[in-house]
């Protein structure tokens, strides 16, 4: 278990639902990854690098809703600027399984 945080610490994390509108291969990444373009509604479009190639094809991901942290500082990954962190959980095989809402949610809605 990680260090205990306060509720105020949790409130600093901005998690939102968005829809993947573009998926590209990312050959310059150290580990196999995709470059994702995600529509967060009123928050706009953000890009992310995601190491999810083991369980998801580009067709699987296109138009799929995902949950992401949108208030990280942008991070340079090879020749790509990642602007948000798509959330997932490692399964028993060490592959990332994406988190998603059980129903369709309006893009940009905040996780609370």
C-alpha positions in Angstrom: 0.0 0.0 0.0 1.2 3.5 -0.8 1.5 6.4 1.6 -1.8 7.7 3.1 -3.0 11.0 1.6 -5.6 13.5 2.6 -8.9 14.2 0.9 -7.4 17.5 -0.2 -4.6 15.6 -1.9 -7.1 13.6 -3.8 -9.0 16.7 -4.9 -5.8 17.9 -6.7 -6.1 15.0 -9.1 -8.3 15.8 -12.1 -9.6 12.6 -13.6 -11.9 12.9 -16.6 -13.7 10.7 -19.2 -12.8 11.2 -22.8 -13.2 9.4 -26.2 -10.2 8.3 -28.2 -10.5 9.9 -31.6 -7.2 8.9 -33.2 -4.7 6.0 -32.6 -1.3 5.8 -34.1 1.7 3.5 -33.7 4.6 4.9 -31.7 7.7 3.2 -33.1 10.1 5.6 -31.2 8.8 4.5 -27.8 11.2 2.3 -25.7 8.4 -0.2 -25.1 5.5 -0.9 -27.5 2.9 1.9 -27.3 0.3 3.8 -29.1 -0.1 7.6 -29.5 -3.7 8.4 -28.5 -5.6 11.6 -29.3 -8.5 12.0 -26.8 -11.5 14.3 -26.9 -12.3 15.6 -23.4 -15.3 17.8 -24.5 -15.1 21.3 -23.1 -11.5 20.6 -21.9 -10.4 20.1 -25.5 -8.2 17.5 -27.2 -5.3 16.0 -25.4 -2.6 13.5 -26.5 -1.2 10.5 -24.5 1.3 7.7 -25.0 -0.1 4.4 -23.7 1.6 1.0 -23.4 -1.5 -1.0 -24.2 -0.6 -2.8 -27.4 -0.8 -6.3 -25.9 -4.5 -6.3 -25.3 -5.8 -3.6 -27.6 -5.6 -3.0 -31.4 -6.0 0.4 -32.9 -9.5 -0.5 -34.1 -10.4 -1.6 -30.5 -9.4 1.8 -29.2 -10.9 4.1 -31.7 -14.1 5.7 -30.3 -13.5 4.0 -27.0 -14.1 6.0 -23.8 -11.2 6.0 -21.3 -10.5 7.6 -17.9 -7.4 9.8 -17.7 -5.7 12.2 -15.4 -5.7 15.5 -17.3 -3.8 17.9 -14.9 -0.3 16.4 -15.1 2.4 18.6 -16.6 3.1 17.5 -20.2 5.8 14.9 -20.5 8.2 14.3 -23.4 8.3 10.7 -24.5 10.8 10.2 -27.3 9.5 12.7 -30.0 6.0 13.0 -28.5 4.5 15.2 -25.9 2.1 13.3 -23.6 -0.5 15.6 -22.0 -2.5 13.2 -19.9 -2.3 9.8 -18.3 -4.8 7.1 -19.4 -5.7 4.9 -16.4 -5.5 1.2 -16.3 -4.6 -1.8 -14.1 -2.0 -4.5 -14.7 -3.5 -7.9 -15.1 -1.8 -11.2 -14.0 0.2 -11.3 -17.2 1.5 -7.8 -16.7 -0.7 -6.2 -19.4 -2.6 -3.0 -18.9 -6.4 -3.3 -18.8 -8.0 0.1 -19.3 -10.5 1.6 -16.8 -13.8 2.7 -18.2 -17.2 3.7 -17.0 -20.0 1.1 -17.1 -22.1 3.4 -19.1 -21.4 6.1 -21.8 -20.5 9.4 -20.2 -20.3 12.9 -21.7 -16.7 13.7 -22.7 -15.0 15.8 -20.1 -17.1 14.7 -17.1 -15.0 14.6 -13.9 -14.5 11.4 -11.8 -15.6 12.1 -8.3 
